[in-house]
Amino acid sequence: MESLIILIPLALILIAVAIKLFFWAVDDGQFDDLEGPAHSILFDEPQQIAKANAHDHK
C-alpha cells in the first residue's frame, strides 16, 4: 500500500512529461509532412555519386 504513495505521483509526472513532449513535437512540425520523407528516400539520388560511377565504368 505504501508503494502507491510513490507510484501514483510518479505515474502522473510521467504522463505530464509525455503530454508535454507530444505538444512540443506537434508545435515543432514533426507531424506536418508524414509522407514526404518516406518518398524522398526513394527518389533522391545524389548527383555526385552517379557521376563518379559513370567515370569509373568508362
C-alpha distance matrix in Angstrom:
0.0 3.8 5.3 5.6 7.5 9.7 10.1 11.2 13.8 14.9 15.5 17.4 19.4 20.3 21.5 23.5 25.1 26.0 27.6 29.5 30.8 31.9 33.8 35.3 36.5 38.0 39.8 41.0 42.7 40.9 41.2 44.7 46.7 44.8 48.0 50.3 48.8 48.4 52.1 53.4 52.6 54.9 57.8 57.8 60.2 61.0 64.7 65.2 64.0 66.1 69.2 68.5 68.3 71.6 73.3 72.1 73.6 77.0
3.8 0.0 3.8 5.4 5.4 7.3 9.0 10.5 12.3 13.3 14.8 16.6 17.9 19.2 20.8 22.5 23.8 25.2 26.9 28.4 29.7 31.2 33.0 34.2 35.6 37.4 38.8 40.0 41.9 40.2 40.8 44.3 46.4 44.7 47.9 50.0 48.4 48.3 52.0 53.0 52.2 54.7 57.5 57.3 59.6 60.2 63.9 64.2 63.1 65.4 68.3 67.5 67.5 70.8 72.4 71.2 72.9 76.3
5.3 3.8 0.0 3.8 5.3 5.3 6.0 8.5 10.6 10.6 12.0 14.4 15.6 16.3 18.1 20.1 21.1 22.2 24.2 25.8 26.8 28.3 30.4 31.4 32.7 34.5 36.2 37.1 39.0 37.1 37.7 41.3 43.2 41.4 44.6 46.6 44.9 44.8 48.5 49.5 48.6 51.1 53.9 53.7 56.0 56.6 60.3 60.7 59.4 61.8 64.7 63.9 63.9 67.2 68.8 67.6 69.2 72.6
5.6 5.4 3.8 0.0 3.8 5.3 4.9 5.7 8.4 9.4 10.0 11.9 13.9 14.8 16.0 17.9 19.6 20.5 22.1 23.9 25.3 26.4 28.3 29.7 31.1 32.6 34.2 35.5 37.3 35.5 35.9 39.4 41.5 39.8 43.1 45.2 43.8 43.7 47.3 48.5 47.8 50.3 53.0 52.9 55.4 56.2 59.9 60.4 59.3 61.5 64.5 63.9 63.9 67.1 68.8 67.8 69.3 72.7
7.5 5.4 5.3 3.8 0.0 3.8 5.8 6.0 7.1 9.0 10.6 11.6 13.1 14.9 16.3 17.5 19.2 20.8 22.1 23.5 25.2 26.7 28.2 29.4 31.2 32.7 34.0 35.3 37.4 36.0 36.6 40.0 42.3 40.9 44.3 46.2 44.7 44.9 48.6 49.5 49.0 51.6 54.2 53.9 56.4 56.9 60.6 61.1 60.2 62.5 65.3 64.7 64.9 68.1 69.7 68.8 70.5 73.8
9.7 7.3 5.3 5.3 3.8 0.0 3.8 5.8 6.0 6.3 8.8 10.4 11.0 12.5 14.6 15.8 16.8 18.5 20.4 21.5 22.8 24.6 26.4 27.2 28.8 30.7 32.0 33.0 35.2 33.6 34.5 37.9 40.1 38.6 42.0 43.8 42.1 42.4 46.1 46.8 46.1 48.9 51.5 51.0 53.4 53.8 57.5 57.8 56.9 59.3 62.1 61.4 61.6 64.9 66.4 65.4 67.2 70.5
10.1 9.0 6.0 4.9 5.8 3.8 0.0 3.8 5.7 5.0 6.0 8.6 9.8 10.3 12.1 14.1 15.2 16.2 18.2 19.8 20.9 22.3 24.3 25.5 26.7 28.5 30.1 31.2 33.0 31.2 31.8 35.4 37.4 35.8 39.1 41.0 39.4 39.5 43.2 44.1 43.4 46.0 48.7 48.5 50.9 51.5 55.2 55.8 54.7 56.9 59.9 59.3 59.4 62.5 64.2 63.2 64.9 68.2
11.2 10.5 8.5 5.7 6.0 5.8 3.8 0.0 3.8 5.4 5.1 6.3 8.7 9.9 10.6 12.4 14.3 15.4 16.6 18.4 20.0 21.1 22.8 24.3 25.8 27.2 28.7 30.2 32.0 30.5 30.9 34.3 36.5 35.1 38.5 40.6 39.3 39.4 43.0 44.1 43.7 46.3 48.8 48.7 51.3 52.1 55.7 56.4 55.6 57.7 60.6 60.3 60.4 63.4 65.2 64.4 66.0 69.3
13.8 12.3 10.6 8.4 7.1 6.0 5.7 3.8 0.0 3.8 5.4 5.0 6.1 8.6 9.8 10.5 12.3 14.2 15.3 16.4 18.3 19.9 21.2 22.4 24.3 25.8 26.9 28.3 30.5 29.3 30.0 33.3 35.8 34.6 38.2 39.9 38.6 39.1 42.7 43.5 43.2 46.0 48.3 47.9 50.6 51.1 54.7 55.3 54.6 56.9 59.6 59.3 59.6 62.7 64.3 63.7 65.4 68.6
14.9 13.3 10.6 9.4 9.0 6.3 5.0 5.4 3.8 0.0 3.8 5.5 5.1 6.2 8.7 9.9 10.6 12.3 14.3 15.4 16.5 18.4 20.2 21.0 22.6 24.5 25.8 26.8 28.9 27.3 28.3 31.7 33.9 32.6 36.0 37.7 36.1 36.5 40.2 40.9 40.4 43.2 45.7 45.2 47.7 48.2 51.8 52.3 51.5 53.8 56.6 56.1 56.4 59.5 61.1 60.4 62.1 65.3
15.5 14.8 12.0 10.0 10.6 8.8 6.0 5.1 5.4 3.8 0.0 3.8 5.4 5.1 6.2 8.6 9.9 10.5 12.3 14.2 15.3 16.5 18.5 19.9 21.1 22.6 24.4 25.5 27.3 25.6 26.1 29.6 31.7 30.2 33.7 35.6 34.2 34.4 38.1 39.0 38.7 41.3 43.8 43.6 46.2 47.0 50.6 51.4 50.5 52.6 55.5 55.2 55.3 58.4 60.2 59.5 61.0 64.3
17.4 16.6 14.4 11.9 11.6 10.4 8.6 6.3 5.0 5.5 3.8 0.0 3.8 5.5 5.1 6.2 8.6 9.9 10.6 12.3 14.2 15.3 16.7 18.3 20.0 21.2 22.5 24.2 26.1 24.9 25.3 28.6 31.1 30.0 33.6 35.4 34.3 34.8 38.4 39.2 39.2 41.9 44.2 43.9 46.7 47.4 51.0 51.8 51.2 53.3 56.1 56.0 56.3 59.2 61.0 60.5 62.1 65.3
19.4 17.9 15.6 13.9 13.1 11.0 9.8 8.7 6.1 5.1 5.4 3.8 0.0 3.8 5.4 5.1 6.2 8.6 9.9 10.5 12.3 14.2 15.5 16.4 18.4 20.1 21.1 22.3 24.6 23.4 24.4 27.6 30.1 29.3 32.9 34.4 33.0 33.8 37.4 37.9 37.8 40.7 42.9 42.3 45.0 45.4 48.9 49.6 49.1 51.3 54.0 53.8 54.3 57.2 58.9 58.4 60.2 63.3
20.3 19.2 16.3 14.8 14.9 12.5 10.3 9.9 8.6 6.2 5.1 5.5 3.8 0.0 3.8 5.4 5.1 6.1 8.6 9.8 10.5 12.2 14.4 15.2 16.4 18.4 19.9 20.8 22.8 21.1 22.1 25.5 27.7 26.5 30.0 31.6 30.1 30.6 34.3 34.9 34.6 37.4 39.8 39.3 42.0 42.5 46.1 46.8 46.1 48.3 51.1 50.9 51.2 54.2 55.9 55.3 57.0 60.1
21.5 20.8 18.1 16.0 16.3 14.6 12.1 10.6 9.8 8.7 6.2 5.1 5.4 3.8 0.0 3.8 5.4 5.1 6.2 8.6 9.9 10.5 12.4 14.1 15.3 16.6 18.3 19.8 21.4 20.0 20.3 23.7 26.1 24.9 28.5 30.3 29.2 29.8 33.3 34.2 34.2 36.8 39.1 38.9 41.8 42.6 46.1 47.2 46.5 48.5 51.4 51.4 51.6 54.4 56.4 56.0 57.5 60.6
23.5 22.5 20.1 17.9 17.5 15.8 14.1 12.4 10.5 9.9 8.6 6.2 5.1 5.4 3.8 0.0 3.8 5.5 5.2 6.1 8.6 9.9 10.8 12.2 14.3 15.5 16.5 18.2 20.2 19.4 20.1 23.1 25.9 25.3 29.0 30.5 29.5 30.5 33.9 34.5 34.8 37.6 39.6 39.1 42.0 42.6 46.1 47.0 46.7 48.7 51.4 51.5 52.0 54.8 56.6 56.4 58.0 61.0
25.1 23.8 21.1 19.6 19.2 16.8 15.2 14.3 12.3 10.6 9.9 8.6 6.2 5.1 5.4 3.8 0.0 3.8 5.5 5.1 6.1 8.6 10.0 10.4 12.2 14.3 15.3 16.2 18.5 17.3 18.7 21.8 24.3 23.6 27.3 28.5 27.2 28.3 31.7 32.1 32.1 35.2 37.1 36.5 39.2 39.6 43.1 43.9 43.5 45.7 48.3 48.3 48.9 51.7 53.4 53.1 54.9 57.8
26.0 25.2 22.2 20.5 20.8 18.5 16.2 15.4 14.2 12.3 10.5 9.9 8.6 6.1 5.1 5.5 3.8 0.0 3.8 5.5 5.1 6.1 8.7 9.8 10.6 12.4 14.3 15.2 16.8 15.2 16.0 19.4 21.7 20.6 24.3 25.8 24.6 25.3 28.8 29.5 29.6 32.4 34.5 34.1 37.0 37.7 41.2 42.2 41.7 43.7 46.5 46.6 46.9 49.7 51.6 51.3 52.8 55.9
27.6 26.9 24.2 22.1 22.1 20.4 18.2 16.6 15.3 14.3 12.3 10.6 9.9 8.6 6.2 5.2 5.5 3.8 0.0 3.8 5.5 5.1 6.3 8.5 9.9 10.6 12.3 14.1 15.6 14.7 15.1 18.1 20.9 20.3 24.0 25.6 24.9 25.9 29.1 29.9 30.4 33.1 35.0 34.7 37.8 38.6 42.0 43.3 43.0 44.8 47.5 47.9 48.3 50.9 52.9 52.8 54.3 57.2
29.5 28.4 25.8 23.9 23.5 21.5 19.8 18.4 16.4 15.4 14.2 12.3 10.5 9.8 8.6 6.1 5.1 5.5 3.8 0.0 3.8 5.5 5.3 6.1 8.6 10.0 10.5 12.1 14.4 14.0 15.2 17.9 20.8 20.7 24.5 25.5 24.7 26.2 29.4 29.6 30.3 33.2 34.8 34.2 37.2 37.7 40.9 42.0 42.0 44.0 46.5 46.8 47.5 50.1 51.9 52.0 53.7 56.5
30.8 29.7 26.8 25.3 25.2 22.8 20.9 20.0 18.3 16.5 15.3 14.2 12.3 10.5 9.9 8.6 6.1 5.1 5.5 3.8 0.0 3.8 5.5 5.0 6.1 8.6 9.9 10.3 12.4 11.3 12.9 15.9 18.4 18.1 21.8 22.7 21.5 22.9 26.2 26.4 26.8 29.8 31.5 30.8 33.7 34.2 37.5 38.6 38.4 40.4 43.0 43.2 43.9 46.5 48.3 48.3 50.0 52.8
31.9 31.2 28.3 26.4 26.7 24.6 22.3 21.1 19.9 18.4 16.5 15.3 14.2 12.2 10.5 9.9 8.6 6.1 5.1 5.5 3.8 0.0 3.8 5.4 5.2 6.3 8.7 9.8 10.9 9.7 10.3 13.4 16.0 15.5 19.3 20.6 19.9 21.1 24.3 24.9 25.6 28.3 30.0 29.8 32.9 33.7 37.1 38.4 38.2 39.9 42.7 43.2 43.6 46.1 48.2 48.2 49.7 52.5
33.8 33.0 30.4 28.3 28.2 26.4 24.3 22.8 21.2 20.2 18.5 16.7 15.5 14.4 12.4 10.8 10.0 8.7 6.3 5.3 5.5 3.8 0.0 3.8 5.4 5.0 6.1 8.4 9.9 10.1 10.7 13.0 16.2 16.6 20.4 21.3 21.0 22.7 25.6 26.0 27.1 29.9 31.2 30.8 34.0 34.7 37.9 39.3 39.5 41.1 43.7 44.4 45.1 47.3 49.4 49.7 51.2 53.9
35.3 34.2 31.4 29.7 29.4 27.2 25.5 24.3 22.4 21.0 19.9 18.3 16.4 15.2 14.1 12.2 10.4 9.8 8.5 6.1 5.0 5.4 3.8 0.0 3.8 5.5 5.2 6.0 8.7 9.0 10.9 12.9 15.9 16.6 20.3 20.7 19.9 22.0 24.9 24.8 25.8 28.9 30.0 29.2 32.2 32.6 35.7 36.9 37.2 39.0 41.4 42.0 42.9 45.2 47.1 47.4 49.1 51.7
36.5 35.6 32.7 31.1 31.2 28.8 26.7 25.8 24.3 22.6 21.1 20.0 18.4 16.4 15.3 14.3 12.2 10.6 9.9 8.6 6.1 5.2 5.4 3.8 0.0 3.8 5.5 5.0 6.4 5.4 7.5 10.0 12.6 13.0 16.7 17.2 16.3 18.3 21.2 21.2 22.2 25.2 26.4 25.8 28.9 29.5 32.7 34.0 34.2 35.9 38.4 39.0 39.7 42.1 44.1 44.3 45.9 48.6
38.0 37.4 34.5 32.6 32.7 30.7 28.5 27.2 25.8 24.5 22.6 21.2 20.1 18.4 16.6 15.5 14.3 12.4 10.6 10.0 8.6 6.3 5.0 5.5 3.8 0.0 3.8 5.4 5.3 5.9 6.2 8.0 11.3 12.1 15.9 16.6 16.6 18.5 21.1 21.4 22.9 25.6 26.6 26.3 29.7 30.6 33.6 35.3 35.6 37.0 39.5 40.5 41.1 43.2 45.4 45.9 47.2 49.8
39.8 38.8 36.2 34.2 34.0 32.0 30.1 28.7 26.9 25.8 24.4 22.5 21.1 19.9 18.3 16.5 15.3 14.3 12.3 10.5 9.9 8.7 6.1 5.2 5.5 3.8 0.0 3.8 5.4 7.7 8.9 9.5 13.0 14.7 18.2 18.3 18.3 20.8 23.1 22.9 24.6 27.4 28.1 27.4 30.7 31.2 34.0 35.6 36.2 37.7 40.0 41.0 42.0 44.0 45.9 46.7 48.2 50.6
41.0 40.0 37.1 35.5 35.3 33.0 31.2 30.2 28.3 26.8 25.5 24.2 22.3 20.8 19.8 18.2 16.2 15.2 14.1 12.1 10.3 9.8 8.4 6.0 5.0 5.4 3.8 0.0 3.8 5.8 8.4 9.0 11.8 13.5 16.8 16.3 15.9 18.6 20.9 20.3 21.8 24.9 25.5 24.5 27.6 27.9 30.7 32.1 32.8 34.4 36.6 37.5 38.6 40.7 42.5 43.2 44.9 47.2
42.7 41.9 39.0 37.3 37.4 35.2 33.0 32.0 30.5 28.9 27.3 26.1 24.6 22.8 21.4 20.2 18.5 16.8 15.6 14.4 12.4 10.9 9.9 8.7 6.4 5.3 5.4 3.8 0.0 3.8 5.4 5.2 8.1 10.1 13.4 13.0 13.0 15.7 17.8 17.5 19.4 22.1 22.6 22.0 25.3 26.1 28.9 30.7 31.2 32.5 34.9 36.0 36.9 38.8 40.9 41.6 43.1 45.4
40.9 40.2 37.1 35.5 36.0 33.6 31.2 30.5 29.3 27.3 25.6 24.9 23.4 21.1 20.0 19.4 17.3 15.2 14.7 14.0 11.3 9.7 10.1 9.0 5.4 5.9 7.7 5.8 3.8 0.0 3.8 5.8 7.5 8.1 11.6 11.7 11.1 13.3 16.0 15.9 17.2 20.1 21.2 20.7 24.0 24.8 27.9 29.6 29.8 31.2 33.8 34.7 35.3 37.4 39.6 40.0 41.4 44.0
41.2 40.8 37.7 35.9 36.6 34.5 31.8 30.9 30.0 28.3 26.1 25.3 24.4 22.1 20.3 20.1 18.7 16.0 15.1 15.2 12.9 10.3 10.7 10.9 7.5 6.2 8.9 8.4 5.4 3.8 0.0 3.8 5.8 6.0 9.7 10.8 11.2 12.7 15.2 15.9 17.6 19.9 21.0 21.2 24.7 26.1 29.1 31.2 31.2 32.2 35.0 36.2 36.5 38.4 40.8 41.3 42.4 45.0
44.7 44.3 41.3 39.4 40.0 37.9 35.4 34.3 33.3 31.7 29.6 28.6 27.6 25.5 23.7 23.1 21.8 19.4 18.1 17.9 15.9 13.4 13.0 12.9 10.0 8.0 9.5 9.0 5.2 5.8 3.8 0.0 3.8 6.3 9.3 9.5 10.9 13.0 14.5 15.0 17.4 19.5 19.9 20.1 23.8 25.2 27.9 30.2 30.6 31.3 33.9 35.4 35.9 37.5 40.0 40.8 41.8 44.2
46.7 46.4 43.2 41.5 42.3 40.1 37.4 36.5 35.8 33.9 31.7 31.1 30.1 27.7 26.1 25.9 24.3 21.7 20.9 20.8 18.4 16.0 16.2 15.9 12.6 11.3 13.0 11.8 8.1 7.5 5.8 3.8 0.0 3.8 5.7 5.8 7.6 9.5 10.8 11.5 14.0 15.8 16.3 16.7 20.4 22.1 24.8 27.3 27.5 28.1 30.8 32.4 32.6 34.2 36.8 37.6 38.4 40.8
44.8 44.7 41.4 39.8 40.9 38.6 35.8 35.1 34.6 32.6 30.2 30.0 29.3 26.5 24.9 25.3 23.6 20.6 20.3 20.7 18.1 15.5 16.6 16.6 13.0 12.1 14.7 13.5 10.1 8.1 6.0 6.3 3.8 0.0 3.8 5.9 6.9 7.5 9.6 11.1 12.9 14.5 15.8 16.7 20.3 22.3 25.4 27.8 27.5 28.0 31.0 32.4 32.2 34.0 36.8 37.2 37.9 40.5
48.0 47.9 44.6 43.1 44.3 42.0 39.1 38.5 38.2 36.0 33.7 33.6 32.9 30.0 28.5 29.0 27.3 24.3 24.0 24.5 21.8 19.3 20.4 20.3 16.7 15.9 18.2 16.8 13.4 11.6 9.7 9.3 5.7 3.8 0.0 3.8 5.8 5.3 6.2 8.6 10.6 11.5 12.7 14.2 17.8 20.2 23.1 25.8 25.3 25.4 28.6 30.1 29.7 31.3 34.3 34.7 35.1 37.8
50.3 50.0 46.6 45.2 46.2 43.8 41.0 40.6 39.9 37.7 35.6 35.4 34.4 31.6 30.3 30.5 28.5 25.8 25.6 25.5 22.7 20.6 21.3 20.7 17.2 16.6 18.3 16.3 13.0 11.7 10.8 9.5 5.8 5.9 3.8 0.0 3.8 5.4 5.3 6.0 8.9 10.3 10.5 11.4 15.1 17.3 20.0 22.7 22.6 22.8 25.7 27.4 27.4 28.8 31.6 32.4 33.0 35.4
48.8 48.4 44.9 43.8 44.7 42.1 39.4 39.3 38.6 36.1 34.2 34.3 33.0 30.1 29.2 29.5 27.2 24.6 24.9 24.7 21.5 19.9 21.0 19.9 16.3 16.6 18.3 15.9 13.0 11.1 11.2 10.9 7.6 6.9 5.8 3.8 0.0 3.8 5.4 5.0 6.6 9.1 10.2 10.2 13.7 15.5 18.6 20.9 20.6 21.2 24.2 25.5 25.5 27.3 30.0 30.4 31.3 33.9
48.4 48.3 44.8 43.7 44.9 42.4 39.5 39.4 39.1 36.5 34.4 34.8 33.8 30.6 29.8 30.5 28.3 25.3 25.9 26.2 22.9 21.1 22.7 22.0 18.3 18.5 20.8 18.6 15.7 13.3 12.7 13.0 9.5 7.5 5.3 5.4 3.8 0.0 3.8 5.6 5.9 7.4 9.6 10.8 14.0 16.4 19.6 22.0 21.1 21.4 24.8 25.9 25.3 27.3 30.1 30.3 30.8 33.6
52.1 52.0 48.5 47.3 48.6 46.1 43.2 43.0 42.7 40.2 38.1 38.4 37.4 34.3 33.3 33.9 31.7 28.8 29.1 29.4 26.2 24.3 25.6 24.9 21.2 21.1 23.1 20.9 17.8 16.0 15.2 14.5 10.8 9.6 6.2 5.3 5.4 3.8 0.0 3.8 5.5 5.4 6.6 8.7 12.0 14.9 17.7 20.5 19.8 19.5 22.8 24.4 23.8 25.2 28.3 28.8 29.0 31.6
53.4 53.0 49.5 48.5 49.5 46.8 44.1 44.1 43.5 40.9 39.0 39.2 37.9 34.9 34.2 34.5 32.1 29.5 29.9 29.6 26.4 24.9 26.0 24.8 21.2 21.4 22.9 20.3 17.5 15.9 15.9 15.0 11.5 11.1 8.6 6.0 5.0 5.6 3.8 0.0 3.8 5.3 5.2 5.6 9.3 11.7 14.5 17.3 16.9 17.0 20.0 21.6 21.4 22.9 25.8 26.4 27.0 29.5
52.6 52.2 48.6 47.8 49.0 46.1 43.4 43.7 43.2 40.4 38.7 39.2 37.8 34.6 34.2 34.8 32.1 29.6 30.4 30.3 26.8 25.6 27.1 25.8 22.2 22.9 24.6 21.8 19.4 17.2 17.6 17.4 14.0 12.9 10.6 8.9 6.6 5.9 5.5 3.8 0.0 3.8 5.7 5.7 8.3 10.7 14.1 16.3 15.1 15.5 18.9 20.0 19.5 21.4 24.2 24.4 25.0 27.9
54.9 54.7 51.1 50.3 51.6 48.9 46.0 46.3 46.0 43.2 41.3 41.9 40.7 37.4 36.8 37.6 35.2 32.4 33.1 33.2 29.8 28.3 29.9 28.9 25.2 25.6 27.4 24.9 22.1 20.1 19.9 19.5 15.8 14.5 11.5 10.3 9.1 7.4 5.4 5.3 3.8 0.0 3.8 6.0 8.2 11.5 14.3 16.9 15.5 15.0 18.6 19.9 18.9 20.4 23.6 23.8 23.9 26.7
57.8 57.5 53.9 53.0 54.2 51.5 48.7 48.8 48.3 45.7 43.8 44.2 42.9 39.8 39.1 39.6 37.1 34.5 35.0 34.8 31.5 30.0 31.2 30.0 26.4 26.6 28.1 25.5 22.6 21.2 21.0 19.9 16.3 15.8 12.7 10.5 10.2 9.6 6.6 5.2 5.7 3.8 0.0 3.8 6.3 9.8 11.9 15.0 14.3 13.4 16.6 18.6 17.9 18.9 22.1 22.9 22.9 25.3
57.8 57.3 53.7 52.9 53.9 51.0 48.5 48.7 47.9 45.2 43.6 43.9 42.3 39.3 38.9 39.1 36.5 34.1 34.7 34.2 30.8 29.8 30.8 29.2 25.8 26.3 27.4 24.5 22.0 20.7 21.2 20.1 16.7 16.7 14.2 11.4 10.2 10.8 8.7 5.6 5.7 6.0 3.8 0.0 3.8 6.5 9.1 12.0 11.7 11.4 14.4 16.2 16.1 17.5 20.2 21.2 21.8 24.1
60.2 59.6 56.0 55.4 56.4 53.4 50.9 51.3 50.6 47.7 46.2 46.7 45.0 42.0 41.8 42.0 39.2 37.0 37.8 37.2 33.7 32.9 34.0 32.2 28.9 29.7 30.7 27.6 25.3 24.0 24.7 23.8 20.4 20.3 17.8 15.1 13.7 14.0 12.0 9.3 8.3 8.2 6.3 3.8 0.0 3.8 6.1 8.9 8.2 7.7 10.9 12.6 12.4 13.8 16.5 17.4 18.1 20.4
61.0 60.2 56.6 56.2 56.9 53.8 51.5 52.1 51.1 48.2 47.0 47.4 45.4 42.5 42.6 42.6 39.6 37.7 38.6 37.7 34.2 33.7 34.7 32.6 29.5 30.6 31.2 27.9 26.1 24.8 26.1 25.2 22.1 22.3 20.2 17.3 15.5 16.4 14.9 11.7 10.7 11.5 9.8 6.5 3.8 0.0 3.8 5.6 5.7 6.6 9.0 10.3 11.2 12.8 14.9 15.9 17.4 19.4
64.7 63.9 60.3 59.9 60.6 57.5 55.2 55.7 54.7 51.8 50.6 51.0 48.9 46.1 46.1 46.1 43.1 41.2 42.0 40.9 37.5 37.1 37.9 35.7 32.7 33.6 34.0 30.7 28.9 27.9 29.1 27.9 24.8 25.4 23.1 20.0 18.6 19.6 17.7 14.5 14.1 14.3 11.9 9.1 6.1 3.8 0.0 3.8 5.6 5.2 6.2 8.6 10.0 10.7 12.5 14.4 15.8 17.2
65.2 64.2 60.7 60.4 61.1 57.8 55.8 56.4 55.3 52.3 51.4 51.8 49.6 46.8 47.2 47.0 43.9 42.2 43.3 42.0 38.6 38.4 39.3 36.9 34.0 35.3 35.6 32.1 30.7 29.6 31.2 30.2 27.3 27.8 25.8 22.7 20.9 22.0 20.5 17.3 16.3 16.9 15.0 12.0 8.9 5.6 3.8 0.0 3.8 5.4 5.1 6.1 8.6 9.8 10.7 12.3 14.5 15.9
64.0 63.1 59.4 59.3 60.2 56.9 54.7 55.6 54.6 51.5 50.5 51.2 49.1 46.1 46.5 46.7 43.5 41.7 43.0 42.0 38.4 38.2 39.5 37.2 34.2 35.6 36.2 32.8 31.2 29.8 31.2 30.6 27.5 27.5 25.3 22.6 20.6 21.1 19.8 16.9 15.1 15.5 14.3 11.7 8.2 5.7 5.6 3.8 0.0 3.8 5.4 5.0 6.1 8.6 9.9 10.5 12.5 14.7
66.1 65.4 61.8 61.5 62.5 59.3 56.9 57.7 56.9 53.8 52.6 53.3 51.3 48.3 48.5 48.7 45.7 43.7 44.8 44.0 40.4 39.9 41.1 39.0 35.9 37.0 37.7 34.4 32.5 31.2 32.2 31.3 28.1 28.0 25.4 22.8 21.2 21.4 19.5 17.0 15.5 15.0 13.4 11.4 7.7 6.6 5.2 5.4 3.8 0.0 3.8 5.5 5.2 6.3 8.8 10.0 10.9 12.9
69.2 68.3 64.7 64.5 65.3 62.1 59.9 60.6 59.6 56.6 55.5 56.1 54.0 51.1 51.4 51.4 48.3 46.5 47.5 46.5 43.0 42.7 43.7 41.4 38.4 39.5 40.0 36.6 34.9 33.8 35.0 33.9 30.8 31.0 28.6 25.7 24.2 24.8 22.8 20.0 18.9 18.6 16.6 14.4 10.9 9.0 6.2 5.1 5.4 3.8 0.0 3.8 5.4 5.0 6.4 8.7 10.2 11.1
68.5 67.5 63.9 63.9 64.7 61.4 59.3 60.3 59.3 56.1 55.2 56.0 53.8 50.9 51.4 51.5 48.3 46.6 47.9 46.8 43.2 43.2 44.4 42.0 39.0 40.5 41.0 37.5 36.0 34.7 36.2 35.4 32.4 32.4 30.1 27.4 25.5 25.9 24.4 21.6 20.0 19.9 18.6 16.2 12.6 10.3 8.6 6.1 5.0 5.5 3.8 0.0 3.8 5.4 5.2 6.3 8.9 10.4
68.3 67.5 63.9 63.9 64.9 61.6 59.4 60.4 59.6 56.4 55.3 56.3 54.3 51.2 51.6 52.0 48.9 46.9 48.3 47.5 43.9 43.6 45.1 42.9 39.7 41.1 42.0 38.6 36.9 35.3 36.5 35.9 32.6 32.2 29.7 27.4 25.5 25.3 23.8 21.4 19.5 18.9 17.9 16.1 12.4 11.2 10.0 8.6 6.1 5.2 5.4 3.8 0.0 3.8 5.4 5.0 6.4 9.0
71.6 70.8 67.2 67.1 68.1 64.9 62.5 63.4 62.7 59.5 58.4 59.2 57.2 54.2 54.4 54.8 51.7 49.7 50.9 50.1 46.5 46.1 47.3 45.2 42.1 43.2 44.0 40.7 38.8 37.4 38.4 37.5 34.2 34.0 31.3 28.8 27.3 27.3 25.2 22.9 21.4 20.4 18.9 17.5 13.8 12.8 10.7 9.8 8.6 6.3 5.0 5.4 3.8 0.0 3.8 5.5 5.4 6.7
73.3 72.4 68.8 68.8 69.7 66.4 64.2 65.2 64.3 61.1 60.2 61.0 58.9 55.9 56.4 56.6 53.4 51.6 52.9 51.9 48.3 48.2 49.4 47.1 44.1 45.4 45.9 42.5 40.9 39.6 40.8 40.0 36.8 36.8 34.3 31.6 30.0 30.1 28.3 25.8 24.2 23.6 22.1 20.2 16.5 14.9 12.5 10.7 9.9 8.8 6.4 5.2 5.4 3.8 0.0 3.8 5.5 5.4
72.1 71.2 67.6 67.8 68.8 65.4 63.2 64.4 63.7 60.4 59.5 60.5 58.4 55.3 56.0 56.4 53.1 51.3 52.8 52.0 48.3 48.2 49.7 47.4 44.3 45.9 46.7 43.2 41.6 40.0 41.3 40.8 37.6 37.2 34.7 32.4 30.4 30.3 28.8 26.4 24.4 23.8 22.9 21.2 17.4 15.9 14.4 12.3 10.5 10.0 8.7 6.3 5.0 5.5 3.8 0.0 3.8 5.6
73.6 72.9 69.2 69.3 70.5 67.2 64.9 66.0 65.4 62.1 61.0 62.1 60.2 57.0 57.5 58.0 54.9 52.8 54.3 53.7 50.0 49.7 51.2 49.1 45.9 47.2 48.2 44.9 43.1 41.4 42.4 41.8 38.4 37.9 35.1 33.0 31.3 30.8 29.0 27.0 25.0 23.9 22.9 21.8 18.1 17.4 15.8 14.5 12.5 10.9 10.2 8.9 6.4 5.4 5.5 3.8 0.0 3.9
77.0 76.3 72.6 72.7 73.8 70.5 68.2 69.3 68.6 65.3 64.3 65.3 63.3 60.1 60.6 61.0 57.8 55.9 57.2 56.5 52.8 52.5 53.9 51.7 48.6 49.8 50.6 47.2 45.4 44.0 45.0 44.2 40.8 40.5 37.8 35.4 33.9 33.6 31.6 29.5 27.9 26.7 25.3 24.1 20.4 19.4 17.2 15.9 14.7 12.9 11.1 10.4 9.0 6.7 5.4 5.6 3.9 0.0
